[in-house]
Amino acid sequence: MKKQQVKGRYEEAKGKVKEVSGHVVGNEKLEVEGKLQKNAGKVQADIGDAKKKIKKNS
């Protein structure tokens, strides 16, 4: 697994924790921050996945 994939998955997990925490305590700002962080992490991980796939096929 590439470094970018790991970082992306980590950010995705942190974002999910923030999102759920914000929802539980009723903090809308924290919930939105978590969603944004989760989605950014997913994009980063997907880019890492694509790079790995391209390198594998080369």
N, CA, C and O atoms as a CHARMM CRD file, in Angstrom:
* protein
*
  232
    1    1 MET  N      0.84400  -1.17200   0.00000 PROA 1      0.00000
    2    1 MET  CA     0.00000   0.00000   0.00000 PROA 1      0.00000
    3    1 MET  C      0.89800   1.24700   0.00000 PROA 1      0.00000
    4    1 MET  O      1.85700   1.33900   0.76600 PROA 1      0.00000
    5    2 LYS  N      0.57500   2.16500  -0.84400 PROA 2      0.00000
    6    2 LYS  CA     1.35800   3.38800  -0.95500 PROA 2      0.00000
    7    2 LYS  C      1.07100   4.33200   0.20200 PROA 2      0.00000
    8    2 LYS  O      0.02800   4.26400   0.85200 PROA 2      0.00000
    9    3 LYS  N      2.03900   5.21900   0.43500 PROA 3      0.00000
   10    3 LYS  CA     1.93300   6.18900   1.51900 PROA 3      0.00000
   11    3 LYS  C      0.67700   7.05300   1.36300 PROA 3      0.00000
   12    3 LYS  O     -0.00500   7.34300   2.34600 PROA 3      0.00000
   13    4 GLN  N      0.37600   7.46000   0.13100 PROA 4      0.00000
   14    4 GLN  CA    -0.78600   8.31700  -0.11300 PROA 4      0.00000
   15    4 GLN  C     -2.08600   7.58400   0.23200 PROA 4      0.00000
   16    4 GLN  O     -3.02600   8.19000   0.74800 PROA 4      0.00000
   17    5 GLN  N     -2.13400   6.30600  -0.04800 PROA 5      0.00000
   18    5 GLN  CA    -3.32300   5.52300   0.28200 PROA 5      0.00000
   19    5 GLN  C     -3.51900   5.45700   1.79300 PROA 5      0.00000
   20    5 GLN  O     -4.63400   5.61200   2.29200 PROA 5      0.00000
   21    6 VAL  N     -2.43000   5.22700   2.50900 PROA 6      0.00000
   22    6 VAL  CA    -2.49900   5.12100   3.96900 PROA 6      0.00000
   23    6 VAL  C     -2.92200   6.45900   4.57500 PROA 6      0.00000
   24    6 VAL  O     -3.79500   6.50400   5.44300 PROA 6      0.00000
   25    7 LYS  N     -2.30600   7.53900   4.11900 PROA 7      0.00000
   26    7 LYS  CA    -2.66700   8.86000   4.63300 PROA 7      0.00000
   27    7 LYS  C     -4.13500   9.17600   4.34400 PROA 7      0.00000
   28    7 LYS  O     -4.83600   9.73600   5.18700 PROA 7      0.00000
   29    8 GLY  N     -4.58300   8.81600   3.16500 PROA 8      0.00000
   30    8 GLY  CA    -5.97800   9.06000   2.80400 PROA 8      0.00000
   31    8 GLY  C     -6.94300   8.29000   3.67300 PROA 8      0.00000
   32    8 GLY  O     -7.94800   8.83500   4.13000 PROA 8      0.00000
   33    9 ARG  N     -6.64600   7.03300   3.90300 PROA 9      0.00000
   34    9 ARG  CA    -7.52100   6.20600   4.75300 PROA 9      0.00000
   35    9 ARG  C     -7.52800   6.73200   6.19600 PROA 9      0.00000
   36    9 ARG  O     -8.55800   6.71400   6.87000 PROA 9      0.00000
   37   10 TYR  N     -6.36200   7.19800   6.65200 PROA 10     0.00000
   38   10 TYR  CA    -6.24800   7.75600   8.00000 PROA 10     0.00000
   39   10 TYR  C     -7.10100   9.02100   8.12300 PROA 10     0.00000
   40   10 TYR  O     -7.84100   9.17900   9.09400 PROA 10     0.00000
   41   11 GLU  N     -7.00000   9.90700   7.15400 PROA 11     0.00000
   42   11 GLU  CA    -7.79200  11.13500   7.16700 PROA 11     0.00000
   43   11 GLU  C     -9.28300  10.81900   7.07900 PROA 11     0.00000
   44   11 GLU  O    -10.10800  11.47600   7.71400 PROA 11     0.00000
   45   12 GLU  N     -9.60900   9.81900   6.29300 PROA 12     0.00000
   46   12 GLU  CA   -11.00200   9.39400   6.15800 PROA 12     0.00000
   47   12 GLU  C    -11.55600   8.92200   7.50700 PROA 12     0.00000
   48   12 GLU  O    -12.68200   9.25500   7.87500 PROA 12     0.00000
   49   13 ALA  N    -10.75800   8.15100   8.23100 PROA 13     0.00000
   50   13 ALA  CA   -11.17800   7.64300   9.53900 PROA 13     0.00000
   51   13 ALA  C    -11.31500   8.78400  10.54900 PROA 13     0.00000
   52   13 ALA  O    -12.27800   8.82800  11.31300 PROA 13     0.00000
   53   14 LYS  N    -10.34300   9.71000  10.54900 PROA 14     0.00000
   54   14 LYS  CA   -10.42000  10.84500  11.47100 PROA 14     0.00000
   55   14 LYS  C    -11.65800  11.68600  11.17900 PROA 14     0.00000
   56   14 LYS  O    -12.33500  12.15100  12.09600 PROA 14     0.00000
   57   15 GLY  N    -11.94400  11.87300   9.90900 PROA 15     0.00000
   58   15 GLY  CA   -13.12400  12.64700   9.52500 PROA 15     0.00000
   59   15 GLY  C    -14.40600  11.98400   9.98000 PROA 15     0.00000
   60   15 GLY  O    -15.33300  12.65600  10.43000 PROA 15     0.00000
   61   16 LYS  N    -14.46300  10.67100   9.86400 PROA 16     0.00000
   62   16 LYS  CA   -15.66100   9.93300  10.29000 PROA 16     0.00000
   63   16 LYS  C    -15.87900  10.08600  11.79800 PROA 16     0.00000
   64   16 LYS  O    -17.00900  10.24900  12.25700 PROA 16     0.00000
   65   17 VAL  N    -14.78200  10.03100  12.56400 PROA 17     0.00000
   66   17 VAL  CA   -14.88200  10.20500  14.01400 PROA 17     0.00000
   67   17 VAL  C    -15.40400  11.60500  14.33900 PROA 17     0.00000
   68   17 VAL  O    -16.27800  11.76600  15.19000 PROA 17     0.00000
   69   18 LYS  N    -14.86000  12.61600  13.65300 PROA 18     0.00000
   70   18 LYS  CA   -15.32100  13.98800  13.87000 PROA 18     0.00000
   71   18 LYS  C    -16.80200  14.13000  13.51000 PROA 18     0.00000
   72   18 LYS  O    -17.58000  14.74700  14.23700 PROA 18     0.00000
   73   19 GLU  N    -17.16100  13.55200  12.38900 PROA 19     0.00000
   74   19 GLU  CA   -18.54700  13.64500  11.92600 PROA 19     0.00000
   75   19 GLU  C    -19.51200  13.04400  12.95400 PROA 19     0.00000
   76   19 GLU  O    -20.51200  13.66400  13.31600 PROA 19     0.00000
   77   20 VAL  N    -19.20500  11.85500  13.40700 PROA 20     0.00000
   78   20 VAL  CA   -20.07100  11.17900  14.37400 PROA 20     0.00000
   79   20 VAL  C    -20.08700  11.93200  15.70400 PROA 20     0.00000
   80   20 VAL  O    -21.14200  12.09200  16.31800 PROA 20     0.00000
   81   21 SER  N    -18.92000  12.39100  16.14400 PROA 21     0.00000
   82   21 SER  CA   -18.84400  13.14900  17.39800 PROA 21     0.00000
   83   21 SER  C    -19.69000  14.41400  17.31400 PROA 21     0.00000
   84   21 SER  O    -20.44100  14.73500  18.23500 PROA 21     0.00000
   85   22 GLY  N    -19.56000  15.12100  16.20900 PROA 22     0.00000
   86   22 GLY  CA   -20.34800  16.33200  16.02200 PROA 22     0.00000
   87   22 GLY  C    -21.83200  16.04400  16.03000 PROA 22     0.00000
   88   22 GLY  O    -22.61700  16.80800  16.59100 PROA 22     0.00000
   89   23 HSD  N    -22.21400  14.95400  15.41500 PROA 23     0.00000
   90   23 HSD  CA   -23.63000  14.57400  15.37500 PROA 23     0.00000
   91   23 HSD  C    -24.14300  14.23700  16.77200 PROA 23     0.00000
   92   23 HSD  O    -25.23600  14.65100  17.15700 PROA 23     0.00000
   93   24 VAL  N    -23.34400  13.48200  17.52600 PROA 24     0.00000
   94   24 VAL  CA   -23.75800  13.03700  18.85900 PROA 24     0.00000
   95   24 VAL  C    -23.92700  14.22100  19.80600 PROA 24     0.00000
   96   24 VAL  O    -24.89500  14.28100  20.56500 PROA 24     0.00000
   97   25 VAL  N    -22.98200  15.16500  19.76100 PROA 25     0.00000
   98   25 VAL  CA   -23.06000  16.29500  20.69800 PROA 25     0.00000
   99   25 VAL  C    -23.87300  17.45800  20.14900 PROA 25     0.00000
  100   25 VAL  O    -24.08400  18.45100  20.84400 PROA 25     0.00000
  101   26 GLY  N    -24.32700  17.34100  18.91100 PROA 26     0.00000
  102   26 GLY  CA   -25.14900  18.39200  18.33200 PROA 26     0.00000
  103   26 GLY  C    -24.35600  19.58500  17.82400 PROA 26     0.00000
  104   26 GLY  O    -24.89200  20.68600  17.69500 PROA 26     0.00000
  105   27 ASN  N    -23.06300  19.36100  17.53200 PROA 27     0.00000
  106   27 ASN  CA   -22.20600  20.42900  17.02700 PROA 27     0.00000
  107   27 ASN  C    -22.16100  20.31800  15.49800 PROA 27     0.00000
  108   27 ASN  O    -21.41700  19.51200  14.93900 PROA 27     0.00000
  109   28 GLU  N    -22.96200  21.13600  14.84900 PROA 28     0.00000
  110   28 GLU  CA   -23.09000  21.06900  13.39600 PROA 28     0.00000
  111   28 GLU  C    -21.77300  21.39400  12.68000 PROA 28     0.00000
  112   28 GLU  O    -21.44400  20.78100  11.66500 PROA 28     0.00000
  113   29 LYS  N    -21.02600  22.35900  13.21600 PROA 29     0.00000
  114   29 LYS  CA   -19.75100  22.74600  12.60800 PROA 29     0.00000
  115   29 LYS  C    -18.76600  21.57200  12.61100 PROA 29     0.00000
  116   29 LYS  O    -18.11500  21.30200  11.60200 PROA 29     0.00000
  117   30 LEU  N    -18.66200  20.88500  13.73300 PROA 30     0.00000
  118   30 LEU  CA   -17.76100  19.73900  13.84600 PROA 30     0.00000
  119   30 LEU  C    -18.19500  18.61200  12.90500 PROA 30     0.00000
  120   30 LEU  O    -17.36500  17.93700  12.29700 PROA 30     0.00000
  121   31 GLU  N    -19.49600  18.42800  12.80200 PROA 31     0.00000
  122   31 GLU  CA   -20.03100  17.39300  11.92300 PROA 31     0.00000
  123   31 GLU  C    -19.67000  17.68000  10.45500 PROA 31     0.00000
  124   31 GLU  O    -19.26200  16.78200   9.72000 PROA 31     0.00000
  125   32 VAL  N    -19.82700  18.93900  10.04800 PROA 32     0.00000
  126   32 VAL  CA   -19.50000  19.32700   8.67200 PROA 32     0.00000
  127   32 VAL  C    -18.00300  19.22000   8.42500 PROA 32     0.00000
  128   32 VAL  O    -17.58400  18.75200   7.36600 PROA 32     0.00000
  129   33 GLU  N    -17.18500  19.65100   9.39600 PROA 33     0.00000
  130   33 GLU  CA   -15.72800  19.51400   9.27200 PROA 33     0.00000
  131   33 GLU  C    -15.35600  18.04500   9.06900 PROA 33     0.00000
  132   33 GLU  O    -14.50800  17.71500   8.24000 PROA 33     0.00000
  133   34 GLY  N    -15.98900  17.18800   9.82400 PROA 34     0.00000
  134   34 GLY  CA   -15.72400  15.75700   9.71900 PROA 34     0.00000
  135   34 GLY  C    -16.08200  15.21300   8.35300 PROA 34     0.00000
  136   34 GLY  O    -15.33400  14.42100   7.78100 PROA 34     0.00000
  137   35 LYS  N    -17.22600  15.63200   7.82500 PROA 35     0.00000
  138   35 LYS  CA   -17.63400  15.17800   6.49100 PROA 35     0.00000
  139   35 LYS  C    -16.63000  15.62600   5.43500 PROA 35     0.00000
  140   35 LYS  O    -16.26500  14.85900   4.54400 PROA 35     0.00000
  141   36 LEU  N    -16.18600  16.88300   5.54700 PROA 36     0.00000
  142   36 LEU  CA   -15.21700  17.39800   4.58200 PROA 36     0.00000
  143   36 LEU  C    -13.89400  16.64400   4.67700 PROA 36     0.00000
  144   36 LEU  O    -13.30800  16.27900   3.65900 PROA 36     0.00000
  145   37 GLN  N    -13.43200  16.41500   5.89100 PROA 37     0.00000
  146   37 GLN  CA   -12.17200  15.70300   6.09400 PROA 37     0.00000
  147   37 GLN  C    -12.28300  14.26800   5.59200 PROA 37     0.00000
  148   37 GLN  O    -11.36100  13.74500   4.96500 PROA 37     0.00000
  149   38 LYS  N    -13.41400  13.64400   5.87100 PROA 38     0.00000
  150   38 LYS  CA   -13.63700  12.26400   5.42100 PROA 38     0.00000
  151   38 LYS  C    -13.60600  12.18300   3.89600 PROA 38     0.00000
  152   38 LYS  O    -12.96900  11.29600   3.32700 PROA 38     0.00000
  153   39 ASN  N    -14.29800  13.11600   3.24000 PROA 39     0.00000
  154   39 ASN  CA   -14.33400  13.11300   1.77800 PROA 39     0.00000
  155   39 ASN  C    -12.97300  13.42800   1.17000 PROA 39     0.00000
  156   39 ASN  O    -12.59600  12.84100   0.15600 PROA 39     0.00000
  157   40 ALA  N    -12.23600  14.35000   1.78100 PROA 40     0.00000
  158   40 ALA  CA   -10.88900  14.66900   1.29300 PROA 40     0.00000
  159   40 ALA  C     -9.97900  13.44900   1.43000 PROA 40     0.00000
  160   40 ALA  O     -9.18000  13.16000   0.54000 PROA 40     0.00000
  161   41 GLY  N    -10.10200  12.75100   2.52800 PROA 41     0.00000
  162   41 GLY  CA    -9.31200  11.53700   2.72800 PROA 41     0.00000
  163   41 GLY  C     -9.66300  10.46200   1.71600 PROA 41     0.00000
  164   41 GLY  O     -8.78400   9.75000   1.23200 PROA 41     0.00000
  165   42 LYS  N    -10.93700  10.34100   1.39700 PROA 42     0.00000
  166   42 LYS  CA   -11.37100   9.35800   0.40400 PROA 42     0.00000
  167   42 LYS  C    -10.77500   9.68300  -0.96100 PROA 42     0.00000
  168   42 LYS  O    -10.30700   8.79100  -1.67000 PROA 42     0.00000
  169   43 VAL  N    -10.79400  10.95700  -1.32400 PROA 43     0.00000
  170   43 VAL  CA   -10.22100  11.37000  -2.61200 PROA 43     0.00000
  171   43 VAL  C     -8.72400  11.05800  -2.63500 PROA 43     0.00000
  172   43 VAL  O     -8.21100  10.52800  -3.62000 PROA 43     0.00000
  173   44 GLN  N     -8.03300  11.38800  -1.55100 PROA 44     0.00000
  174   44 GLN  CA    -6.59100  11.14400  -1.48200 PROA 44     0.00000
  175   44 GLN  C     -6.29900   9.64300  -1.61100 PROA 44     0.00000
  176   44 GLN  O     -5.38500   9.24900  -2.33600 PROA 44     0.00000
  177   45 ALA  N     -7.05500   8.82900  -0.92700 PROA 45     0.00000
  178   45 ALA  CA    -6.86100   7.37900  -0.99700 PROA 45     0.00000
  179   45 ALA  C     -7.17100   6.86000  -2.40100 PROA 45     0.00000
  180   45 ALA  O     -6.46600   5.99000  -2.91300 PROA 45     0.00000
  181   46 ASP  N     -8.21500   7.38900  -3.01900 PROA 46     0.00000
  182   46 ASP  CA    -8.56800   6.97000  -4.37800 PROA 46     0.00000
  183   46 ASP  C     -7.47600   7.32600  -5.38200 PROA 46     0.00000
  184   46 ASP  O     -7.20100   6.56200  -6.30700 PROA 46     0.00000
  185   47 ILE  N     -6.86000   8.48100  -5.19800 PROA 47     0.00000
  186   47 ILE  CA    -5.74700   8.87200  -6.06900 PROA 47     0.00000
  187   47 ILE  C     -4.58900   7.89300  -5.89000 PROA 47     0.00000
  188   47 ILE  O     -3.96900   7.47000  -6.86600 PROA 47     0.00000
  189   48 GLY  N     -4.30400   7.54000  -4.64700 PROA 48     0.00000
  190   48 GLY  CA    -3.25500   6.55100  -4.38700 PROA 48     0.00000
  191   48 GLY  C     -3.58200   5.20800  -5.01200 PROA 48     0.00000
  192   48 GLY  O     -2.69900   4.54100  -5.55200 PROA 48     0.00000
  193   49 ASP  N     -4.85700   4.80300  -4.94200 PROA 49     0.00000
  194   49 ASP  CA    -5.28600   3.54800  -5.56700 PROA 49     0.00000
  195   49 ASP  C     -5.07200   3.59400  -7.07700 PROA 49     0.00000
  196   49 ASP  O     -4.58900   2.63400  -7.67700 PROA 49     0.00000
  197   50 ALA  N     -5.43900   4.72300  -7.68200 PROA 50     0.00000
  198   50 ALA  CA    -5.29900   4.86500  -9.13600 PROA 50     0.00000
  199   50 ALA  C     -3.82800   4.83000  -9.54000 PROA 50     0.00000
  200   50 ALA  O     -3.47200   4.19200 -10.53100 PROA 50     0.00000
  201   51 LYS  N     -2.97900   5.50700  -8.78300 PROA 51     0.00000
  202   51 LYS  CA    -1.54100   5.50100  -9.08500 PROA 51     0.00000
  203   51 LYS  C     -0.98000   4.08100  -9.00500 PROA 51     0.00000
  204   51 LYS  O     -0.17400   3.67100  -9.84100 PROA 51     0.00000
  205   52 LYS  N     -1.41700   3.34300  -7.99200 PROA 52     0.00000
  206   52 LYS  CA    -0.93900   1.96900  -7.83600 PROA 52     0.00000
  207   52 LYS  C     -1.38200   1.10500  -9.01700 PROA 52     0.00000
  208   52 LYS  O     -0.61600   0.29300  -9.53600 PROA 52     0.00000
  209   53 LYS  N     -2.64200   1.29800  -9.43000 PROA 53     0.00000
  210   53 LYS  CA    -3.17300   0.52500 -10.54500 PROA 53     0.00000
  211   53 LYS  C     -2.42800   0.85300 -11.85400 PROA 53     0.00000
  212   53 LYS  O     -2.12600  -0.03700 -12.65000 PROA 53     0.00000
  213   54 ILE  N     -2.14300   2.13500 -12.05300 PROA 54     0.00000
  214   54 ILE  CA    -1.42100   2.55900 -13.26100 PROA 54     0.00000
  215   54 ILE  C     -0.01400   1.97200 -13.26900 PROA 54     0.00000
  216   54 ILE  O      0.45800   1.47100 -14.28900 PROA 54     0.00000
  217   55 LYS  N      0.64400   2.04300 -12.11900 PROA 55     0.00000
  218   55 LYS  CA     2.01100   1.52200 -12.03000 PROA 55     0.00000
  219   55 LYS  C      2.02300   0.00900 -12.25200 PROA 55     0.00000
  220   55 LYS  O      2.93600  -0.52100 -12.88600 PROA 55     0.00000
  221   56 LYS  N      1.00800  -0.68700 -11.72900 PROA 56     0.00000
  222   56 LYS  CA     0.91300  -2.14000 -11.88200 PROA 56     0.00000
  223   56 LYS  C      0.73900  -2.52400 -13.34200 PROA 56     0.00000
  224   56 LYS  O      1.29000  -3.52800 -13.79500 PROA 56     0.00000
  225   57 ASN  N     -0.03000  -1.72200 -14.08200 PROA 57     0.00000
  226   57 ASN  CA    -0.30900  -2.02000 -15.48500 PROA 57     0.00000
  227   57 ASN  C      0.79200  -1.54600 -16.42000 PROA 57     0.00000
  228   57 ASN  O      0.75400  -1.84100 -17.61400 PROA 57     0.00000
  229   58 SER  N      1.76900  -0.81900 -15.90100 PROA 58     0.00000
  230   58 SER  CA     2.84500  -0.31200 -16.76500 PROA 58     0.00000
  231   58 SER  C      3.94100  -1.32600 -16.95900 PROA 58     0.00000
  232   58 SER  O      4.91700  -1.05400 -17.65800 PROA 58     0.00000
